[in-house]
Amino acid sequence: MGVPTTGCPVGAASGHWATRGGWRALLASAGHNDSGSSEKKSSEAANDVPTCGAENMQSNMKIIYYSQTFMSIIGGVVAGILGFTGLTGFIFYFLVMAITSAGLIAKTKFSVNSYFDCWNRILLDGFMGGLMSFVLFWTFAYDIVHIF
């Protein structure tokens, strides 16, 4: 069909996608017009810049936060089971977060600006909260496996 359907996903679980140009682009591509100046509106609809709505951006940020928290917990358990202590454990956390960020960037097909307002949303947001979760599960798993 004539409607471009790229842009921000509403959520990974729901599978809905936002469309560029909204209803005006849909009507212009179908050949309908809502007033007498259809030529002007159809040319404006073709030049619309794809933008992410606030709800889509918020949903994307929530997915990033949950992904980083989940990987922090998994990384903490793995670090505890492997017996990492001191600086080695923190280096492992940075490695896990780098792999998680690379995976999320690859999930966006390396067009981060289509889904977020800036690239550091994936790299930095949720970093400290993830660190606290990592340390909690790291010490918990270490204590269970190596002390008790």
C-alpha positions as CSV (number, residue, x, y, z in Angstrom):
1,M,0.0,0.0,0.0
2,G,1.0,3.6,-0.2
3,V,1.4,4.3,3.5
4,P,5.0,4.1,4.9
5,T,5.0,2.2,8.2
6,T,8.3,2.8,9.8
7,G,9.0,4.6,13.0
8,C,8.8,3.9,16.7
9,P,7.4,0.6,18.0
10,V,4.8,1.0,20.6
11,G,6.1,-2.0,22.4
12,A,8.0,-5.2,21.7
13,A,5.3,-7.4,23.1
14,S,2.4,-5.7,21.4
15,G,3.9,-5.5,17.9
16,H,2.1,-2.3,17.0
17,W,3.9,0.3,14.8
18,A,3.5,4.0,14.5
19,T,2.9,5.4,11.0
20,R,4.5,8.5,9.4
21,G,2.3,11.4,8.7
22,G,-0.8,10.2,10.5
23,W,-4.3,10.3,9.0
24,R,-3.4,13.2,6.6
25,A,-0.7,10.9,4.9
26,L,-3.2,8.1,4.8
27,L,-5.9,10.2,3.1
28,A,-3.4,11.7,0.7
29,S,-2.1,8.3,-0.3
30,A,-5.6,7.0,-0.9
31,G,-6.5,10.0,-3.1
32,H,-9.0,11.5,-0.7
33,N,-8.9,15.1,0.5
34,D,-10.4,16.8,3.5
35,S,-10.6,20.3,1.9
36,G,-10.0,22.0,-1.5
37,S,-6.2,22.3,-1.1
38,S,-5.3,18.7,-1.6
39,E,-2.1,19.4,-3.6
40,K,-0.6,21.5,-0.8
41,K,-1.6,18.9,1.9
42,S,-0.4,15.9,0.0
43,S,3.0,17.6,-0.6
44,E,3.2,18.5,3.1
45,A,2.4,14.9,4.1
46,A,5.1,13.6,1.8
47,N,7.7,15.9,3.5
48,D,6.6,15.0,7.1
49,V,9.6,14.0,9.2
50,P,9.0,10.7,11.1
51,T,8.8,11.4,14.8
52,C,8.2,9.3,17.8
53,G,5.3,10.1,20.1
54,A,5.7,10.5,23.8
55,E,3.9,7.2,24.5
56,N,6.2,5.3,22.1
57,M,9.3,6.9,23.6
58,Q,8.2,6.0,27.1
59,S,7.4,2.4,26.1
60,N,10.9,2.1,24.4
61,M,12.6,3.5,27.6
62,K,10.7,1.0,29.7
63,I,11.9,-1.9,27.5
64,I,15.5,-0.6,27.8
65,Y,15.2,-0.3,31.6
66,Y,13.7,-3.8,32.0
67,S,16.3,-5.4,29.7
68,Q,19.2,-3.8,31.5
69,T,17.9,-4.7,34.9
70,F,17.3,-8.3,33.8
71,M,20.8,-8.6,32.4
72,S,22.2,-7.1,35.5
73,I,20.5,-9.7,37.6
74,I,21.7,-12.5,35.4
75,G,25.2,-11.1,35.3
76,G,25.3,-10.8,39.1
77,V,24.2,-14.4,39.5
78,V,26.8,-15.6,36.9
79,A,29.6,-13.5,38.6
80,G,28.7,-14.9,42.0
81,I,28.7,-18.5,40.7
82,L,32.0,-18.0,39.0
83,G,33.5,-16.6,42.2
84,F,34.5,-13.2,40.9
85,T,35.6,-10.8,43.7
86,G,36.6,-7.2,43.8
87,L,37.5,-5.4,40.7
88,T,37.0,-8.5,38.5
89,G,33.3,-8.5,39.3
90,F,32.8,-4.9,38.4
91,I,34.7,-5.4,35.1
92,F,32.4,-8.2,34.4
93,Y,29.4,-5.9,35.0
94,F,30.7,-3.4,32.5
95,L,31.2,-6.2,30.0
96,V,27.7,-7.4,30.5
97,M,26.3,-3.9,30.1
98,A,28.4,-3.3,27.0
99,I,27.0,-6.6,25.4
100,T,23.5,-5.6,26.4
101,S,23.8,-2.2,24.9
102,A,25.3,-3.6,21.7
103,G,22.4,-6.1,21.5
104,L,19.8,-3.3,22.0
105,I,21.5,-1.2,19.3
106,A,21.5,-4.1,16.9
107,K,17.8,-4.7,17.7
108,T,17.1,-1.1,16.5
109,K,19.0,-2.0,13.3
110,F,21.6,0.6,14.2
111,S,19.1,3.5,13.7
112,V,18.9,4.5,17.4
113,N,17.5,8.0,16.5
114,S,14.4,6.4,15.1
115,Y,13.5,4.9,18.4
116,F,15.0,7.3,21.0
117,D,15.8,11.0,21.2
118,C,19.5,10.4,21.7
119,W,21.9,7.4,21.6
120,N,23.0,7.6,25.2
121,R,19.5,6.5,26.3
122,I,20.6,2.9,25.5
123,L,24.1,3.3,26.9
124,L,23.6,5.2,30.1
125,D,20.0,5.1,31.4
126,G,19.4,2.5,34.0
127,F,23.2,2.1,34.6
128,M,23.2,2.8,38.3
129,G,20.0,0.9,39.0
130,G,21.5,-2.0,37.2
131,L,24.7,-1.8,39.2
132,M,22.8,-2.0,42.4
133,S,20.9,-5.1,41.2
134,F,24.1,-6.6,40.0
135,V,25.9,-6.2,43.3
136,L,22.9,-7.6,45.2
137,F,22.6,-10.8,43.2
138,W,26.4,-11.1,42.9
139,T,26.9,-11.2,46.6
140,F,23.8,-13.4,47.1
141,A,25.0,-16.0,44.6
142,Y,28.6,-15.8,45.8
143,D,27.4,-16.4,49.4
144,I,25.2,-19.4,48.5
145,V,27.8,-21.1,46.3
146,H,31.1,-20.4,48.0
147,I,30.3,-19.7,51.7
148,F,27.4,-21.9,52.6
